[in-house]
Amino acid sequence: MCLGIPARVVKVLGDTAIVDFGGVRREVDILLQPDVKEGDYVIVHAGAVISKLSIEEAEKTLKIWEELISALEEVMKPPVSESRSREEA
């Protein structure tokens, strides 16, 4: 399964752009979406912008990502009993 990640375009540099993934910035290819501009929200897959998002779509998508990350963090926490035994060791 492949995931397209939402990001905000920070700066356009010819055929590439700097995008922000919630505080992490990366340079990505924009050849598939050459009309992107600073401030646009986009979906990035395999280092390339594959589509643009409206502000409404971006907000909805980012909220889903935040919920997913929060759920994963909760699942990855060690059980309370395991945490205590590590502290006691």
DSSP file (Angstrom, degrees, kcal/mol; ACC not computed):
  #  RESIDUE AA STRUCTURE BP1 BP2  ACC     N-H-->O    O-->H-N    N-H-->O    O-->H-N    TCO  KAPPA ALPHA  PHI   PSI    X-CA   Y-CA   Z-CA
    1    1 A M              0   0    0      0, 0.0     2,-0.4     0, 0.0     0, 0.0   0.000 360.0 360.0 360.0 138.6    0.0    0.0    0.0
    2    2 A C        -     0   0    0     43,-0.0     2,-0.4     2,-0.0    43,-0.0  -0.878 360.0-148.4-114.6 147.0    1.3    3.5   -0.9
    3    3 A L        -     0   0    0     -2,-0.4     2,-0.5     2,-0.0    43,-0.3  -0.932   6.4-148.1-118.1 137.6    0.3    6.7    0.9
    4    4 A G        -     0   0    0     -2,-0.4    41,-0.2    41,-0.1    45,-0.0  -0.909  23.9-148.4 -97.0 128.7    0.0   10.2   -0.4
    5    5 A I  E     -A   44   0A   0     39,-3.0    39,-2.8    -2,-0.5     2,-0.2  -0.832   9.4-125.9-104.8 131.8    1.0   12.7    2.3
    6    6 A P  E     +A   43   0A   0      0, 0.0     2,-0.3     0, 0.0    37,-0.2  -0.505  38.2 164.4 -74.6 144.0   -0.6   16.1    2.6
    7    7 A A  E     -A   42   0A   0     35,-2.3    35,-2.8    -2,-0.2     2,-0.4  -0.975  34.7-120.6-152.7 161.2    1.9   19.1    2.7
    8    8 A R  E     -AB  41  20A   0     12,-2.0    12,-2.7    -2,-0.3     2,-0.5  -0.915  30.9-120.4-107.8 134.7    1.9   22.9    2.3
    9    9 A V  E     + B   0  19A   0     31,-3.1    30,-3.0    -2,-0.4    10,-0.3  -0.612  31.9 175.4 -75.9 123.6    4.1   24.5   -0.4
   10   10 A V  E     -     0   0A   0      8,-3.3     2,-0.3    -2,-0.5     9,-0.2   0.826  66.1  -1.4 -95.0 -41.7    6.6   26.8    1.2
   11   11 A K  E     - B   0  18A   0      7,-1.6     7,-3.0    26,-0.1     2,-0.5  -0.980  60.2-137.4-155.2 137.3    8.6   27.8   -1.8
   12   12 A V  E     - B   0  17A   0     -2,-0.3     5,-0.3     5,-0.2     2,-0.2  -0.847  16.9-176.9 -97.9 132.8    8.7   27.0   -5.5
   13   13 A L  E >   - B   0  16A   0      3,-3.4     3,-1.0    -2,-0.5     2,-0.6  -0.567  55.0 -83.3-127.2  65.6   12.1   26.5   -7.1
   14   14 A G  T 3  S+     0   0    0      1,-0.2    -1,-0.1    -2,-0.2     0, 0.0  -0.618 115.6   2.3  74.3-114.8   11.6   25.9  -10.8
   15   15 A D  T 3  S+     0   0    0     -2,-0.6    15,-2.8    -3,-0.1    16,-0.5   0.383 134.1  52.2 -88.2   3.3   10.7   22.2  -11.3
   16   16 A T  E <   -BC  13  29A   0     -3,-1.0    -3,-3.4    13,-0.3     2,-0.3  -0.841  64.7-160.4-130.4 169.7   10.8   21.5   -7.5
   17   17 A A  E     -BC  12  28A   0     11,-2.3    11,-2.9    -2,-0.3     2,-0.6  -0.990  22.9-120.8-147.3 153.3    9.3   23.0   -4.4
   18   18 A I  E     -BC  11  27A   0     -7,-3.0    -8,-3.3    -2,-0.3    -7,-1.6  -0.865  37.8-172.2 -91.8 126.1   10.0   23.0   -0.7
   19   19 A V  E     -BC   9  26A   0      7,-2.9     7,-2.1    -2,-0.6     2,-0.6  -0.867  18.5-133.6-120.7 156.0    7.0   21.6    1.2
   20   20 A D  E     -BC   8  25A   0    -12,-2.7   -12,-2.0    -2,-0.3     2,-0.8  -0.941  11.0-169.6-114.2 119.7    6.1   21.4    4.9
   21   21 A F  E >  S- C   0  24A   0      3,-3.6     3,-0.9    -2,-0.6   -14,-0.1  -0.707  78.9 -53.2-102.2  75.5    4.8   18.1    6.3
   22   22 A G  T 3  S-     0   0    0     -2,-0.8     3,-0.1     1,-0.2    -1,-0.1   0.888 123.3 -27.9  59.7  41.1    3.8   19.4    9.8
   23   23 A G  T 3  S+     0   0    0      1,-0.3     2,-0.6     0, 0.0    -1,-0.2   0.199 118.3 103.6 105.6 -15.4    7.2   20.9   10.6
   24   24 A V  E <   -C   21   0A   0     -3,-0.9    -3,-3.6     2,-0.0     2,-0.4  -0.897  57.6-156.0-101.5 123.1    9.4   18.7    8.4
   25   25 A R  E     +C   20   0A   0     -2,-0.6     2,-0.3    -5,-0.2    -5,-0.2  -0.818  17.0 169.6-105.4 139.4   10.5   20.3    5.2
   26   26 A R  E     -C   19   0A   0     -7,-2.1    -7,-2.9    -2,-0.4     2,-0.5  -0.977  34.4-118.5-141.8 153.0   11.5   18.5    2.0
   27   27 A E  E     -C   18   0A   0     -2,-0.3     2,-0.3    -9,-0.2    -9,-0.2  -0.828  39.8-178.8 -91.5 130.8   12.2   19.3   -1.6
   28   28 A V  E     -C   17   0A   0    -11,-2.9   -11,-2.3    -2,-0.5     2,-0.3  -0.899  30.6-103.7-130.8 158.1    9.8   17.6   -4.0
   29   29 A D  E     -Cd  16  48A   0     18,-2.7    20,-2.9    -2,-0.3   -13,-0.3  -0.597  25.9-176.0 -78.3 137.2    9.3   17.4   -7.7
   30   30 A I    >   +     0   0    0    -15,-2.8     3,-1.1    -2,-0.3     6,-0.2   0.186  48.9 113.1-118.6  16.6    6.4   19.4   -9.1
   31   31 A L  T 3  S+     0   0    0    -16,-0.5    -1,-0.1     1,-0.3   -15,-0.1   0.818  78.8  52.2 -59.9 -31.1    6.5   18.4  -12.8
   32   32 A L  T 3  S+     0   0    0     17,-0.3    -1,-0.3     1,-0.3    -2,-0.1   0.710 124.4  27.7 -77.2 -18.9    3.1   16.6  -12.5
   33   33 A Q  S X  S+     0   0    0     -3,-1.1     3,-1.6    16,-0.1    -1,-0.3  -0.539  71.6 165.2-137.5  67.1    1.5   19.8  -11.0
   34   34 A P  T 3   +     0   0    0      0, 0.0    -3,-0.1     0, 0.0    -1,-0.1   0.614  67.9  67.9 -67.1 -11.2    3.6   22.7  -12.5
   35   35 A D  T 3  S+     0   0    0     -5,-0.1    -4,-0.1     2,-0.0     2,-0.0   0.339  70.3 124.4 -91.2   8.8    1.0   25.3  -11.5
   36   36 A V    <   -     0   0    0     -3,-1.6     2,-0.3    -6,-0.2    -6,-0.0  -0.360  39.5-172.4 -67.0 149.2    1.5   24.9   -7.7
   37   37 A K    >   -     0   0    0    -28,-0.0     3,-2.3   -26,-0.0   -28,-0.3  -0.910  36.1 -66.8-137.7 166.5    2.4   28.1   -5.8
   38   38 A E  T 3  S+     0   0    0     -2,-0.3   -28,-0.2     1,-0.3     3,-0.1  -0.243 120.4  25.7 -54.5 135.0    3.5   29.1   -2.3
   39   39 A G  T 3  S+     0   0    0    -30,-3.0    -1,-0.3     1,-0.3   -29,-0.1   0.173  90.3 129.2  95.1 -17.0    0.7   28.4    0.2
   40   40 A D    <   -     0   0    0     -3,-2.3   -31,-3.1   -32,-0.1     2,-0.4  -0.336  55.6-131.3 -67.1 151.7   -1.0   25.7   -1.8
   41   41 A Y  E     +AE   8  53A   0     12,-0.7    12,-3.2   -33,-0.2     2,-0.3  -0.899  34.2 174.9-102.7 137.6   -1.8   22.4   -0.2
   42   42 A V  E     -AE   7  52A   0    -35,-2.8   -35,-2.3    -2,-0.4     2,-0.5  -0.878  33.6-119.4-137.6 164.7   -0.7   19.3   -2.1
   43   43 A I  E     -AE   6  51A   0      8,-2.6     7,-2.9    -2,-0.3     8,-1.1  -0.952  30.3-159.7-106.6 129.2   -0.5   15.5   -1.9
   44   44 A V  E     +AE   5  49A   0    -39,-2.8   -39,-3.0    -2,-0.5     2,-0.4  -0.921  13.9 173.4-112.8 132.4    3.1   14.2   -2.2
   45   45 A H  E >   - E   0  48A   0      3,-2.8     3,-1.6    -2,-0.4   -41,-0.1  -0.991  69.6  -9.9-138.5 130.2    3.9   10.6   -3.1
   46   46 A A  T 3  S-     0   0    0     -2,-0.4     3,-0.1   -43,-0.3    -1,-0.1   0.844 130.2 -51.4  52.9  39.3    7.3    9.1   -3.8
   47   47 A G  T 3  S+     0   0    0      1,-0.2   -18,-2.7   -19,-0.1     2,-0.4   0.589 119.4  99.0  80.6  10.6    8.9   12.6   -3.7
   48   48 A A  E <  S-dE  29  45A   0     -3,-1.6    -3,-2.8   -20,-0.2     2,-0.5  -0.982  75.5-117.8-133.4 143.1    6.5   14.2   -6.2
   49   49 A V  E     + E   0  44A   0    -20,-2.9   -17,-0.3    -2,-0.4    -5,-0.2  -0.665  32.5 175.6 -73.6 123.3    3.4   16.3   -6.0
   50   50 A I  E     +     0   0A   0     -7,-2.9     2,-0.3    -2,-0.5    -1,-0.2   0.616  59.7   0.0-107.9 -16.3    0.6   14.3   -7.5
   51   51 A S  E     - E   0  43A   0     -8,-1.1    -8,-2.6   -18,-0.1    -1,-0.3  -0.985  62.4-119.7-164.3 160.7   -2.3   16.6   -6.8
   52   52 A K  E     - E   0  42A   0     -2,-0.3     2,-0.4   -10,-0.2   -10,-0.3  -0.755  25.4-149.2-101.3 153.4   -3.4   19.9   -5.3
   53   53 A L  E     - E   0  41A   0    -12,-3.2   -12,-0.7    -2,-0.3     2,-0.1  -0.921  13.9-122.7-120.1 146.6   -5.9   20.2   -2.5
   54   54 A S     >  -     0   0    0     -2,-0.4     4,-2.8     1,-0.1     5,-0.2  -0.394  37.8-105.5 -72.4 165.5   -8.4   22.9   -1.6
   55   55 A I  H  > S+     0   0    0      1,-0.2     4,-2.7     2,-0.2     5,-0.2   0.905 123.5  51.4 -60.1 -40.4   -8.1   24.4    1.8
   56   56 A E  H  > S+     0   0    0      2,-0.2     4,-2.2     1,-0.2    -1,-0.2   0.928 111.4  46.2 -62.9 -45.6  -11.2   22.5    2.9
   57   57 A E  H  > S+     0   0    0      1,-0.2     4,-2.8     2,-0.2     5,-0.2   0.909 112.7  51.2 -62.5 -41.7   -9.7   19.2    1.6
   58   58 A A  H  X S+     0   0    0     -4,-2.8     4,-3.1     2,-0.2     5,-0.2   0.930 110.1  48.1 -62.7 -46.2   -6.4   19.9    3.2
   59   59 A E  H  X S+     0   0    0     -4,-2.7     4,-2.0     1,-0.2    -1,-0.2   0.919 114.4  46.6 -61.2 -43.5   -7.9   20.7    6.6
   60   60 A K  H  X S+     0   0    0     -4,-2.2     4,-1.9    -5,-0.2    -2,-0.2   0.929 115.2  45.9 -63.6 -46.0  -10.0   17.5    6.5
   61   61 A T  H  X S+     0   0    0     -4,-2.8     4,-2.3     1,-0.2    -2,-0.2   0.910 112.3  50.1 -65.2 -43.8   -7.0   15.4    5.4
   62   62 A L  H  X S+     0   0    0     -4,-3.1     4,-2.5     1,-0.2    -1,-0.2   0.869 108.4  53.4 -64.4 -36.2   -4.6   16.9    8.0
   63   63 A K  H  X S+     0   0    0     -4,-2.0     4,-2.2    -5,-0.2    -1,-0.2   0.919 108.7  49.3 -63.7 -42.5   -7.2   16.2   10.7
   64   64 A I  H  X S+     0   0    0     -4,-1.9     4,-2.4     2,-0.2    -2,-0.2   0.915 110.9  50.1 -62.2 -43.0   -7.4   12.5    9.7
   65   65 A W  H  X S+     0   0    0     -4,-2.3     4,-2.8     2,-0.2     5,-0.2   0.913 109.5  51.0 -61.5 -43.0   -3.6   12.3    9.7
   66   66 A E  H  X S+     0   0    0     -4,-2.5     4,-2.4     1,-0.2    -1,-0.2   0.909 111.1  48.2 -61.4 -41.6   -3.4   13.8   13.2
   67   67 A E  H  X S+     0   0    0     -4,-2.2     4,-2.4     2,-0.2    -1,-0.2   0.903 112.1  49.5 -64.5 -41.2   -6.0   11.3   14.4
   68   68 A L  H  X S+     0   0    0     -4,-2.4     4,-2.5     2,-0.2    -2,-0.2   0.932 112.1  47.1 -63.0 -46.9   -4.1    8.4   12.8
   69   69 A I  H  X S+     0   0    0     -4,-2.8     4,-2.5     1,-0.2    -2,-0.2   0.912 112.4  50.4 -62.5 -42.7   -0.8    9.5   14.3
   70   70 A S  H  X S+     0   0    0     -4,-2.4     4,-2.0    -5,-0.2    -1,-0.2   0.914 111.2  48.4 -61.6 -43.4   -2.4   10.0   17.8
   71   71 A A  H  X S+     0   0    0     -4,-2.4     4,-2.2     2,-0.2    -2,-0.2   0.902 111.6  49.8 -64.2 -41.1   -4.0    6.5   17.6
   72   72 A L  H  X S+     0   0    0     -4,-2.5     4,-2.1     1,-0.2    -2,-0.2   0.900 108.9  51.9 -65.1 -40.4   -0.6    4.9   16.5
   73   73 A E  H  X S+     0   0    0     -4,-2.5     4,-0.7     1,-0.2    -1,-0.2   0.896 110.1  49.7 -61.9 -39.0    1.2    6.7   19.4
   74   74 A E  H >< S+     0   0    0     -4,-2.0     3,-0.7     1,-0.2    -2,-0.2   0.912 111.4  48.0 -65.8 -42.8   -1.4    5.2   21.8
   75   75 A V  H 3< S+     0   0    0     -4,-2.2    -1,-0.2     1,-0.2    -2,-0.2   0.843 109.4  54.2 -66.2 -33.9   -1.0    1.7   20.4
   76   76 A M  H 3< S+     0   0    0     -4,-2.1    -1,-0.2    -5,-0.2    -2,-0.2   0.598  82.8 107.1 -80.3 -10.8    2.8    1.9   20.6
   77   77 A K  S << S-     0   0    0     -3,-0.7     3,-0.1    -4,-0.7    -3,-0.0  -0.446  77.1-115.9 -66.5 138.5    2.8    2.9   24.3
   78   78 A P        -     0   0    0      0, 0.0    -1,-0.1     0, 0.0     5,-0.1  -0.428  41.2 -89.9 -69.5 152.0    4.0    0.0   26.6
   79   79 A P     >  -     0   0    0      0, 0.0     4,-2.3     0, 0.0     3,-0.3  -0.252  37.4-112.6 -58.0 151.7    1.4   -1.3   29.0
   80   80 A V  H  > S+     0   0    0      1,-0.2     4,-2.4     2,-0.2     5,-0.2   0.889 117.4  52.6 -55.8 -43.8    1.3    0.5   32.4
   81   81 A S  H  > S+     0   0    0      1,-0.2     4,-2.0     2,-0.2    -1,-0.2   0.880 109.7  49.2 -62.9 -37.1    2.6   -2.6   34.2
   82   82 A E  H  > S+     0   0    0     -3,-0.3     4,-1.6     2,-0.2    -1,-0.2   0.890 109.9  51.6 -68.2 -39.2    5.5   -2.9   31.8
   83   83 A S  H  X S+     0   0    0     -4,-2.3     4,-1.9     1,-0.2    -2,-0.2   0.916 110.1  49.0 -62.7 -43.6    6.4    0.8   32.2
   84   84 A R  H  X S+     0   0    0     -4,-2.4     4,-2.2     1,-0.2    -2,-0.2   0.909 108.3  52.3 -64.6 -42.4    6.4    0.4   36.0
   85   85 A S  H  X S+     0   0    0     -4,-2.0     4,-1.1     1,-0.2    -1,-0.2   0.840 108.8  51.4 -66.4 -29.6    8.7   -2.7   36.0
   86   86 A R  H  < S+     0   0    0     -4,-1.6    -1,-0.2     2,-0.2    -2,-0.2   0.903 110.0  49.1 -69.3 -39.9   11.1   -0.8   33.8
   87   87 A E  H  < S+     0   0    0     -4,-1.9    -2,-0.2     1,-0.2    -1,-0.2   0.861 111.2  50.1 -66.1 -35.1   11.2    2.1   36.2
   88   88 A E  H  <        0   0    0     -4,-2.2    -1,-0.2     1,-0.2    -2,-0.2   0.754 360.0 360.0 -74.6 -24.5   11.7   -0.3   39.2
   89   89 A A     <        0   0    0     -4,-1.1    -1,-0.2    -5,-0.2    -2,-0.2   0.482 360.0 360.0 -71.2 360.0   14.6   -2.0   37.4
